[in-house]
Amino acid sequence: MSPTPEPPASGAARRARITAVTSGKGGVGKTFCAANLAAALARQGERVLVLDADLGLANLDVVLNLPPRVTLHDVFTGNATLQDAIVPAPGGFSVLLAGSGMVEYSRLTPEVRQQLQRVITAIVPHYTHVLLDTGAGISDVVLYTVSLADQALVVVTPEPTSLTDAYATIKVLATVQQRRAIQIVVNQVRRVGEGRNVQHQLQQVIDRYVNPGLGEPVRLELLGEIPSDGAVRDAVLRRELLLEWQPGAPASVAVAAAATRLRGA
């Protein structure tokens, strides 16, 4: 494992760009995308931290094969320091893991709101990119987490249910959070160009049903399309990062290209 990145010297840092990686529904590869985007950014010389913001149903530790010895729950309750909870991950980035099955985090209480904001404020000076791996859907916890980010990245697949839920998520982000630029990654595409088609489909629906009620229209940016690749399933089963295990796989190449676009966004 690579060591946890050292904080930059005082006065030399720029504030981390915070990206919320979210989705309308589960099972679309959101955590896979967050973890592998982090690895790709780290390879490009960035200081990256992934915060598992799916506070009640966390699984970033499973994807990375990192037993969560100290979690956000421990930090929130004062049983551990933030420094103790940030650990190095395979791929050269850092992670802040959350506990799983914590029913107290299924609702956005004032305490959860305050603690989450406090943690994010504390970590952004020490990294160039912070990725928030949120829960799926449009619960108050998910939406508040996304509201703390500079940009929102919605992971979607070409399946009809995923498209429907992605639209619902984008609509809420546009109307409630007044976001006008939203990035998407289309995962599990079956042919080249399918991701662009998905973007066009979603944009058409947004133009018809959402944008007419807004002063400034919402625009979707296609950050990348990730092909359906057997290596992805194998990496997940092996509990390894795809970019570490099969860096030349088509899905790895696509994730790396998406990370390059994320850096320039």
Contacts in CASP RR format, 6 or more apart in sequence:
PFRMAT RR
TARGET T0000
AUTHOR 0000-0000-0000
METHOD contacts of the structure
MODEL  1
MSPTPEPPASGAARRARITAVTSGKGGVGKTFCAANLAAALARQGERVLV
LDADLGLANLDVVLNLPPRVTLHDVFTGNATLQDAIVPAPGGFSVLLAGS
GMVEYSRLTPEVRQQLQRVITAIVPHYTHVLLDTGAGISDVVLYTVSLAD
QALVVVTPEPTSLTDAYATIKVLATVQQRRAIQIVVNQVRRVGEGRNVQH
QLQQVIDRYVNPGLGEPVRLELLGEIPSDGAVRDAVLRRELLLEWQPGAP
ASVAVAAAATRLRGA
1 88 0 8 1.000
1 89 0 8 1.000
1 90 0 8 1.000
1 92 0 8 1.000
2 42 0 8 1.000
2 88 0 8 1.000
2 90 0 8 1.000
2 91 0 8 1.000
2 92 0 8 1.000
2 93 0 8 1.000
3 88 0 8 1.000
4 86 0 8 1.000
4 87 0 8 1.000
4 88 0 8 1.000
4 94 0 8 1.000
5 47 0 8 1.000
5 93 0 8 1.000
5 94 0 8 1.000
5 126 0 8 1.000
5 127 0 8 1.000
7 13 0 8 1.000
7 125 0 8 1.000
7 126 0 8 1.000
8 47 0 8 1.000
8 125 0 8 1.000
8 126 0 8 1.000
13 125 0 8 1.000
13 126 0 8 1.000
14 128 0 8 1.000
15 124 0 8 1.000
15 125 0 8 1.000
16 47 0 8 1.000
16 49 0 8 1.000
16 123 0 8 1.000
16 124 0 8 1.000
16 125 0 8 1.000
16 126 0 8 1.000
16 127 0 8 1.000
16 128 0 8 1.000
16 129 0 8 1.000
16 130 0 8 1.000
17 128 0 8 1.000
17 129 0 8 1.000
17 130 0 8 1.000
17 150 0 8 1.000
17 151 0 8 1.000
18 120 0 8 1.000
18 124 0 8 1.000
18 130 0 8 1.000
18 131 0 8 1.000
18 132 0 8 1.000
18 148 0 8 1.000
18 149 0 8 1.000
18 150 0 8 1.000
18 151 0 8 1.000
19 129 0 8 1.000
19 130 0 8 1.000
19 131 0 8 1.000
19 132 0 8 1.000
19 149 0 8 1.000
19 150 0 8 1.000
19 151 0 8 1.000
19 152 0 8 1.000
19 153 0 8 1.000
19 262 0 8 1.000
20 53 0 8 1.000
20 131 0 8 1.000
20 132 0 8 1.000
20 134 0 8 1.000
20 145 0 8 1.000
20 146 0 8 1.000
20 148 0 8 1.000
20 149 0 8 1.000
20 151 0 8 1.000
20 152 0 8 1.000
20 153 0 8 1.000
21 30 0 8 1.000
21 33 0 8 1.000
21 34 0 8 1.000
21 37 0 8 1.000
21 131 0 8 1.000
21 132 0 8 1.000
21 133 0 8 1.000
21 134 0 8 1.000
21 153 0 8 1.000
21 155 0 8 1.000
22 30 0 8 1.000
22 134 0 8 1.000
22 135 0 8 1.000
22 136 0 8 1.000
22 137 0 8 1.000
22 142 0 8 1.000
22 145 0 8 1.000
22 146 0 8 1.000
22 152 0 8 1.000
22 153 0 8 1.000
22 154 0 8 1.000
22 155 0 8 1.000
22 169 0 8 1.000
23 29 0 8 1.000
23 30 0 8 1.000
23 135 0 8 1.000
23 136 0 8 1.000
23 137 0 8 1.000
23 154 0 8 1.000
23 155 0 8 1.000
23 156 0 8 1.000
23 162 0 8 1.000
23 165 0 8 1.000
23 166 0 8 1.000
23 169 0 8 1.000
24 136 0 8 1.000
24 137 0 8 1.000
24 138 0 8 1.000
24 154 0 8 1.000
24 156 0 8 1.000
24 162 0 8 1.000
24 165 0 8 1.000
24 166 0 8 1.000
24 168 0 8 1.000
24 169 0 8 1.000
25 136 0 8 1.000
25 137 0 8 1.000
25 161 0 8 1.000
25 162 0 8 1.000
25 165 0 8 1.000
25 166 0 8 1.000
26 136 0 8 1.000
26 137 0 8 1.000
27 136 0 8 1.000
28 136 0 8 1.000
28 155 0 8 1.000
28 156 0 8 1.000
28 157 0 8 1.000
28 162 0 8 1.000
28 187 0 8 1.000
28 188 0 8 1.000
29 155 0 8 1.000
29 157 0 8 1.000
29 187 0 8 1.000
29 188 0 8 1.000
30 133 0 8 1.000
30 134 0 8 1.000
30 135 0 8 1.000
30 136 0 8 1.000
30 155 0 8 1.000
31 54 0 8 1.000
31 59 0 8 1.000
31 60 0 8 1.000
31 63 0 8 1.000
31 133 0 8 1.000
32 63 0 8 1.000
32 187 0 8 1.000
32 232 0 8 1.000
32 236 0 8 1.000
32 242 0 8 1.000
33 155 0 8 1.000
33 185 0 8 1.000
33 187 0 8 1.000
33 226 0 8 1.000
33 255 0 8 1.000
34 50 0 8 1.000
34 60 0 8 1.000
34 131 0 8 1.000
34 133 0 8 1.000
35 50 0 8 1.000
35 60 0 8 1.000
35 63 0 8 1.000
35 64 0 8 1.000
35 89 0 8 1.000
35 133 0 8 1.000
35 241 0 8 1.000
36 241 0 8 1.000
36 242 0 8 1.000
36 243 0 8 1.000
36 252 0 8 1.000
36 255 0 8 1.000
37 131 0 8 1.000
37 255 0 8 1.000
37 258 0 8 1.000
37 259 0 8 1.000
37 262 0 8 1.000
38 48 0 8 1.000
38 49 0 8 1.000
38 50 0 8 1.000
38 89 0 8 1.000
38 91 0 8 1.000
38 93 0 8 1.000
38 129 0 8 1.000
38 131 0 8 1.000
39 90 0 8 1.000
39 91 0 8 1.000
39 92 0 8 1.000
39 93 0 8 1.000
39 241 0 8 1.000
39 243 0 8 1.000
39 244 0 8 1.000
40 243 0 8 1.000
40 255 0 8 1.000
40 256 0 8 1.000
40 258 0 8 1.000
40 259 0 8 1.000
40 260 0 8 1.000
41 48 0 8 1.000
41 93 0 8 1.000
41 129 0 8 1.000
41 259 0 8 1.000
41 262 0 8 1.000
41 263 0 8 1.000
42 48 0 8 1.000
42 91 0 8 1.000
42 92 0 8 1.000
42 93 0 8 1.000
43 91 0 8 1.000
43 243 0 8 1.000
43 256 0 8 1.000
44 259 0 8 1.000
44 260 0 8 1.000
44 263 0 8 1.000
46 127 0 8 1.000
46 128 0 8 1.000
46 129 0 8 1.000
46 263 0 8 1.000
47 126 0 8 1.000
47 127 0 8 1.000
47 128 0 8 1.000
47 129 0 8 1.000
48 92 0 8 1.000
48 93 0 8 1.000
48 94 0 8 1.000
48 127 0 8 1.000
48 128 0 8 1.000
48 129 0 8 1.000
48 130 0 8 1.000
48 131 0 8 1.000
49 86 0 8 1.000
49 93 0 8 1.000
49 94 0 8 1.000
49 95 0 8 1.000
49 96 0 8 1.000
49 123 0 8 1.000
49 126 0 8 1.000
49 127 0 8 1.000
49 129 0 8 1.000
49 130 0 8 1.000
49 131 0 8 1.000
50 60 0 8 1.000
50 89 0 8 1.000
50 93 0 8 1.000
50 94 0 8 1.000
50 95 0 8 1.000
50 96 0 8 1.000
50 130 0 8 1.000
50 131 0 8 1.000
50 133 0 8 1.000
51 72 0 8 1.000
51 95 0 8 1.000
51 96 0 8 1.000
51 119 0 8 1.000
51 120 0 8 1.000
51 123 0 8 1.000
51 130 0 8 1.000
51 131 0 8 1.000
51 132 0 8 1.000
51 133 0 8 1.000
52 58 0 8 1.000
52 59 0 8 1.000
52 60 0 8 1.000
52 61 0 8 1.000
52 72 0 8 1.000
52 95 0 8 1.000
52 96 0 8 1.000
52 97 0 8 1.000
52 98 0 8 1.000
52 99 0 8 1.000
52 133 0 8 1.000
53 98 0 8 1.000
53 116 0 8 1.000
53 132 0 8 1.000
53 133 0 8 1.000
53 134 0 8 1.000
53 135 0 8 1.000
53 145 0 8 1.000
54 60 0 8 1.000
54 98 0 8 1.000
54 133 0 8 1.000
54 134 0 8 1.000
54 135 0 8 1.000
54 136 0 8 1.000
55 72 0 8 1.000
55 98 0 8 1.000
55 99 0 8 1.000
55 102 0 8 1.000
55 105 0 8 1.000
55 112 0 8 1.000
55 116 0 8 1.000
55 141 0 8 1.000
56 98 0 8 1.000
56 99 0 8 1.000
56 100 0 8 1.000
56 101 0 8 1.000
56 102 0 8 1.000
56 103 0 8 1.000
56 105 0 8 1.000
56 106 0 8 1.000
57 100 0 8 1.000
57 101 0 8 1.000
57 135 0 8 1.000
58 68 0 8 1.000
58 71 0 8 1.000
58 97 0 8 1.000
58 98 0 8 1.000
58 99 0 8 1.000
58 100 0 8 1.000
59 100 0 8 1.000
60 66 0 8 1.000
60 95 0 8 1.000
60 97 0 8 1.000
60 98 0 8 1.000
60 133 0 8 1.000
61 67 0 8 1.000
61 68 0 8 1.000
61 97 0 8 1.000
62 239 0 8 1.000
63 236 0 8 1.000
63 239 0 8 1.000
63 241 0 8 1.000
64 89 0 8 1.000
64 90 0 8 1.000
64 95 0 8 1.000
64 239 0 8 1.000
64 241 0 8 1.000
65 90 0 8 1.000
65 239 0 8 1.000
65 240 0 8 1.000
66 87 0 8 1.000
66 89 0 8 1.000
66 95 0 8 1.000
66 97 0 8 1.000
68 97 0 8 1.000
68 98 0 8 1.000
68 99 0 8 1.000
68 100 0 8 1.000
70 80 0 8 1.000
70 84 0 8 1.000
70 85 0 8 1.000
70 87 0 8 1.000
70 97 0 8 1.000
71 85 0 8 1.000
71 97 0 8 1.000
71 98 0 8 1.000
71 99 0 8 1.000
72 85 0 8 1.000
72 96 0 8 1.000
72 97 0 8 1.000
72 98 0 8 1.000
72 99 0 8 1.000
72 119 0 8 1.000
73 98 0 8 1.000
73 99 0 8 1.000
73 102 0 8 1.000
73 105 0 8 1.000
74 80 0 8 1.000
74 84 0 8 1.000
74 85 0 8 1.000
75 81 0 8 1.000
75 82 0 8 1.000
75 84 0 8 1.000
75 85 0 8 1.000
75 115 0 8 1.000
75 119 0 8 1.000
76 111 0 8 1.000
76 112 0 8 1.000
76 115 0 8 1.000
82 96 0 8 1.000
82 119 0 8 1.000
82 122 0 8 1.000
82 123 0 8 1.000
85 96 0 8 1.000
85 97 0 8 1.000
86 94 0 8 1.000
86 95 0 8 1.000
86 96 0 8 1.000
86 123 0 8 1.000
87 94 0 8 1.000
87 95 0 8 1.000
87 96 0 8 1.000
87 97 0 8 1.000
88 94 0 8 1.000
88 95 0 8 1.000
89 95 0 8 1.000
90 240 0 8 1.000
90 241 0 8 1.000
90 244 0 8 1.000
91 241 0 8 1.000
91 243 0 8 1.000
91 244 0 8 1.000
94 127 0 8 1.000
96 119 0 8 1.000
96 123 0 8 1.000
98 105 0 8 1.000
104 112 0 8 1.000
105 112 0 8 1.000
105 141 0 8 1.000
106 139 0 8 1.000
106 141 0 8 1.000
107 140 0 8 1.000
107 141 0 8 1.000
108 139 0 8 1.000
108 140 0 8 1.000
108 141 0 8 1.000
108 144 0 8 1.000
112 141 0 8 1.000
113 144 0 8 1.000
116 144 0 8 1.000
116 145 0 8 1.000
116 148 0 8 1.000
117 148 0 8 1.000
120 130 0 8 1.000
120 132 0 8 1.000
120 148 0 8 1.000
123 130 0 8 1.000
124 130 0 8 1.000
129 262 0 8 1.000
129 263 0 8 1.000
132 145 0 8 1.000
132 146 0 8 1.000
132 148 0 8 1.000
132 149 0 8 1.000
134 142 0 8 1.000
134 145 0 8 1.000
134 146 0 8 1.000
135 141 0 8 1.000
135 142 0 8 1.000
135 145 0 8 1.000
136 142 0 8 1.000
136 165 0 8 1.000
137 165 0 8 1.000
137 168 0 8 1.000
137 169 0 8 1.000
138 168 0 8 1.000
138 169 0 8 1.000
138 172 0 8 1.000
143 172 0 8 1.000
143 173 0 8 1.000
143 176 0 8 1.000
143 177 0 8 1.000
146 152 0 8 1.000
146 173 0 8 1.000
146 177 0 8 1.000
147 177 0 8 1.000
151 181 0 8 1.000
151 182 0 8 1.000
151 183 0 8 1.000
151 265 0 8 1.000
152 173 0 8 1.000
152 177 0 8 1.000
152 179 0 8 1.000
152 182 0 8 1.000
152 183 0 8 1.000
153 182 0 8 1.000
153 183 0 8 1.000
153 184 0 8 1.000
153 185 0 8 1.000
153 223 0 8 1.000
153 262 0 8 1.000
154 166 0 8 1.000
154 169 0 8 1.000
154 170 0 8 1.000
154 173 0 8 1.000
154 182 0 8 1.000
154 183 0 8 1.000
154 184 0 8 1.000
154 185 0 8 1.000
155 184 0 8 1.000
155 185 0 8 1.000
155 187 0 8 1.000
156 162 0 8 1.000
156 163 0 8 1.000
156 166 0 8 1.000
156 184 0 8 1.000
156 185 0 8 1.000
156 186 0 8 1.000
156 187 0 8 1.000
156 198 0 8 1.000
156 202 0 8 1.000
157 186 0 8 1.000
157 187 0 8 1.000
157 188 0 8 1.000
158 186 0 8 1.000
158 188 0 8 1.000
158 189 0 8 1.000
158 190 0 8 1.000
158 194 0 8 1.000
158 195 0 8 1.000
158 197 0 8 1.000
158 198 0 8 1.000
163 198 0 8 1.000
163 201 0 8 1.000
163 202 0 8 1.000
166 184 0 8 1.000
166 202 0 8 1.000
167 202 0 8 1.000
167 205 0 8 1.000
167 206 0 8 1.000
170 182 0 8 1.000
170 202 0 8 1.000
170 206 0 8 1.000
170 210 0 8 1.000
170 218 0 8 1.000
170 220 0 8 1.000
171 206 0 8 1.000
171 209 0 8 1.000
171 210 0 8 1.000
173 179 0 8 1.000
173 182 0 8 1.000
174 180 0 8 1.000
174 182 0 8 1.000
174 206 0 8 1.000
174 210 0 8 1.000
174 214 0 8 1.000
174 218 0 8 1.000
175 210 0 8 1.000
175 214 0 8 1.000
179 218 0 8 1.000
180 214 0 8 1.000
180 216 0 8 1.000
180 217 0 8 1.000
180 218 0 8 1.000
180 219 0 8 1.000
181 218 0 8 1.000
181 219 0 8 1.000
181 221 0 8 1.000
182 218 0 8 1.000
182 219 0 8 1.000
182 220 0 8 1.000
182 221 0 8 1.000
183 220 0 8 1.000
183 221 0 8 1.000
183 222 0 8 1.000
183 223 0 8 1.000
183 262 0 8 1.000
183 265 0 8 1.000
184 198 0 8 1.000
184 199 0 8 1.000
184 202 0 8 1.000
184 220 0 8 1.000
184 221 0 8 1.000
184 222 0 8 1.000
184 223 0 8 1.000
184 224 0 8 1.000
185 223 0 8 1.000
185 224 0 8 1.000
185 225 0 8 1.000
185 226 0 8 1.000
185 258 0 8 1.000
186 194 0 8 1.000
186 195 0 8 1.000
186 198 0 8 1.000
186 199 0 8 1.000
186 222 0 8 1.000
186 224 0 8 1.000
186 225 0 8 1.000
186 226 0 8 1.000
187 225 0 8 1.000
187 226 0 8 1.000
188 226 0 8 1.000
188 227 0 8 1.000
188 228 0 8 1.000
189 195 0 8 1.000
189 198 0 8 1.000
189 225 0 8 1.000
189 226 0 8 1.000
189 227 0 8 1.000
189 228 0 8 1.000
190 227 0 8 1.000
190 228 0 8 1.000
192 225 0 8 1.000
192 227 0 8 1.000
193 225 0 8 1.000
194 225 0 8 1.000
195 222 0 8 1.000
195 224 0 8 1.000
195 225 0 8 1.000
196 222 0 8 1.000
196 225 0 8 1.000
198 225 0 8 1.000
199 220 0 8 1.000
199 222 0 8 1.000
202 220 0 8 1.000
203 219 0 8 1.000
203 220 0 8 1.000
206 218 0 8 1.000
206 220 0 8 1.000
207 217 0 8 1.000
210 218 0 8 1.000
211 217 0 8 1.000
211 218 0 8 1.000
221 265 0 8 1.000
223 258 0 8 1.000
223 261 0 8 1.000
223 262 0 8 1.000
223 265 0 8 1.000
224 254 0 8 1.000
224 257 0 8 1.000
224 258 0 8 1.000
224 261 0 8 1.000
225 254 0 8 1.000
226 232 0 8 1.000
226 251 0 8 1.000
226 254 0 8 1.000
226 255 0 8 1.000
226 258 0 8 1.000
227 250 0 8 1.000
227 251 0 8 1.000
227 254 0 8 1.000
229 249 0 8 1.000
229 250 0 8 1.000
229 251 0 8 1.000
231 242 0 8 1.000
231 245 0 8 1.000
231 246 0 8 1.000
231 249 0 8 1.000
231 250 0 8 1.000
231 251 0 8 1.000
231 252 0 8 1.000
232 242 0 8 1.000
232 249 0 8 1.000
232 251 0 8 1.000
234 245 0 8 1.000
234 246 0 8 1.000
235 241 0 8 1.000
235 242 0 8 1.000
235 245 0 8 1.000
235 246 0 8 1.000
238 245 0 8 1.000
242 249 0 8 1.000
242 251 0 8 1.000
242 252 0 8 1.000
242 255 0 8 1.000
243 252 0 8 1.000
243 255 0 8 1.000
243 256 0 8 1.000
246 252 0 8 1.000
END
